[in-house]
Amino acid sequence: MDELKILLTVLTLIVIALTIFLHKYYKANRIILSIISIILLIWKIIEFSYYYINDLNIYPVEFSHISYFLVSIIIIFNIKKLYYFASSISFISGLSYIITYLFKDNEFNTFNIYMTFISHITLFFIGLNLLLNLIKFNKRDYPYLLIGYILIISYFLLVHYKIIFPSQNLEYVVLDEIIFGTILRHIGINKLTTTTLFIYYLLLITALFIIFGLMYLVNKYFSLNLISLYSFKRKENKENNESKNKLRFIDRFLMVKNK
């Protein structure tokens, strides 16, 4: 394992440890995620503006690129109905990058690689915190999850058919490979027949629904722990307040009696 892979592994473990640590601190977690989202949104606006101004023909077309903007906006404006959706796209973007990078060939140590690390680790951190620490997902928000993915695919189809960003090179865009099945060439399947694509899309959709279901169950387990924790804290605070009130009453009674 090269140095970059070791670095990415360490960063991932730090993010997981930090997420676990923040599990008991809802308010701190909310503030941290809001600050990170604001920084991420400003950063990506500046980054893609730079690409546009300098005619580099790089636009927000990758799944992670789309996630940077959508997730940041959802958290900044506290759109709770979209937290399930935001958690899924940021968690999948971050984790898929981490896993892919750890198993691919070595790359040179460059500034862009470090920036890419930070971007995807940030998405992973946001997705993991939304999943485990911030809110209980609601089944009624499931349609928003599906609509979100449909809109992402629709947006990318506009890119693919050159309706928007016609100068964008799609040769190495992973989202393009996933949507049109050309990603199968990485496992030696170069001929995309109707049967092959049918099986591929069936497996892809099944995998997505399994991921959504697992995320819901994991969130349900951790959110129950949070509810129990906050209920206990409220009960403890209530008992402490009652004890303080009793002591105050006794003090006042004694003062009146002494007079």
HELIX and SHEET records of a PDB file:
HELIX    1   1 GLU A    3  PHE A   21  1                                  19    
HELIX    2   2 LEU A   22  LYS A   24  5                                   3    
HELIX    3   3 TYR A   26  ILE A   53  1                                  28    
HELIX    4   4 PHE A   63  ILE A   76  1                                  14    
HELIX    5   5 LYS A   80  LEU A   82  5                                   3    
HELIX    6   6 TYR A   83  PHE A  103  1                                  21    
HELIX    7   7 PHE A  111  ASN A  129  1                                  19    
HELIX    8   8 LEU A  130  LEU A  134  3                                   5    
HELIX    9   9 LYS A  139  ASP A  141  5                                   3    
HELIX   10  10 TYR A  142  HIS A  160  1                                  19    
HELIX   11  11 VAL A  174  PHE A  180  1                                   7    
HELIX   12  12 THR A  182  ILE A  187  5                                   6    
HELIX   13  13 THR A  194  ASN A  258  1                                  65    
END                                                                             
